[in-house]
Amino acid sequence: MATSPPYPAYPAHPPRPSGSGSAGGTRHPHWWQRTWVRYAALITLLALSGLVILALVREQTGTDGFLVGLGLAVLPVPLLIAAFRWLDRVEPGPWRNLLFSFAWGACAAALIAIVANSFATRWIATATADPSSADTLGATVIAPVVEESAKAAAILLLFLFRRADFTGIVDGVVIAGVTATGFAFTENILYLGNAFGTDQLTGDSGIASVTAATFFVRVIMSPFAHPLFTVLTGIGFGVAALSAERQTLRRTAVPLCGLLLAMGMHALWNGSATFGEFGFLAVYGAFMVPAFGLLTWLVIWTRQRELRTVREELPPYVAAGWLTPAEPYALGSMRARRLAREYADRHLGKRAKRAVAQYEAYATSLAFLRHRARRGRASADFVVRERALLHELWARHEVAHPALQYAARATTPVRAYYAPGYGYGIQPHPAYPAQPLYPAYNPYRS
């Protein structure tokens, strides 16, 4: 297993990414192994799933109901996506991963859930000759298992095939939350569209309508319900990502436990309507809100730990000359990062701002990579990945270094102290040279 070198070599020359060897030794992959073929197949699969789910939902709700449901269901989506993107600001994942997650939840997972839930409920109703019990059993047992498994498939795929982007708990939470947001979006279209169809039949409108009640429960009270369930699965995969490759049992059991917890909470939520007149409110107040608060605290605490990891793991690269002394502190502060981007934008323009943002992301990935290596969890390609990240940093260092220096200077905590005979002075951050003290002003001194 590769280990982290104590001090990376000083960058006398910009590092070069490792090549693929001589032309004679290059082996061309088969056509089905090419990246564009895989992307095309995935996009085609998701597009077909989207078309099918679109047709199924429209068939159940009607055109008017579909349009009303679509207009109402889209309202919480930007807020939820922005919240998960905010959590992912320390080491932002690629947008393509989030697009895949949302598309999988809205299209593939929703299609699997509708088909499997309908089939299972009809089968139970036929076998027991009791449609009412079949609906209850389908909602409390079948739906949680099917839906959480379908959503977990997106997390598993990214965990297996985008492993470099899946480094910890926050990544698992973000991927799971965005996947569940997509799933809830499609499900809300169906529920709100059906509610609108019911109101058209009964003539109800306004606050007293079924559409208003459904909107209040699903969009106002509990837009976080599906993300909350699936985030438990995401945390399981995040713990697995932090585990060493030799810890096979842990890497398998923890995601499975997270999935089972997600199914259990989902079943409790769906079954709350059968617990009596106030069952829904009891479950909402006693379980859902506290669980949401606890998980929010856990994710924010984890994000602060990530920032601390950045500050602690980057100093060896300062000693080797890759980074300036102020950068570990600046890169470990979200405020300093923002100020660095603003500084680059103000002085050099949008391209410089983008370069600084990329520099921050690559430096964070480098810190996490070194952290895993120091704790014995580095993969065999540690040296290759470290070299590639250093190459990306070096390509942007001329723009990023002054911006981060400015940001660190603007955000460095300072401490005032008193020096006898000289008055008050400022003790700066260790990253900066000490400033000369000025004698205290004394109007009576000659």
Secondary structure, 3 states (H helix, E strand, C coil): CCCCCCCCCCCCCCCCCCCCCCHHHCCCCCHHHCHHHHHHHHHHHHHHHHHHHHHHHHHHHHHHHHHHHHHHHCCHHHHHHHHHHHHCCCCCCCHHHHHHHHHHHHHHHHHHHHHHHHHHHHHHHHHHCCHHHHHHHHHHHHHHHHHHHHHHHHHHHHHHHCHHHCCCHHHHHHHHHHHHHHHHHHHHHHHHHHHHHHHHHHCCCHHHCHHHHHHHHHHHHCCCHHHHHHHHHHHHHHHHHHCCCCCHHHHHHHHHHHHHHHHHHHHHHHHHHHCCCCHHHHHHHHHHHHHHHHHHHHHHHHHHHHHHHHHHHCHHHHHCCCCCCCHHHHHCCHHHHHHHHHHHHHHHCHHHHHHHHHHHHHHHHHHHHHHHHHCCCCCCCHHHHHHHHHHHHHHHHHHHHHHHHHHHHHHCCCEEEEECCCEEEEECCCCCCCCCCCCCCCCCCC
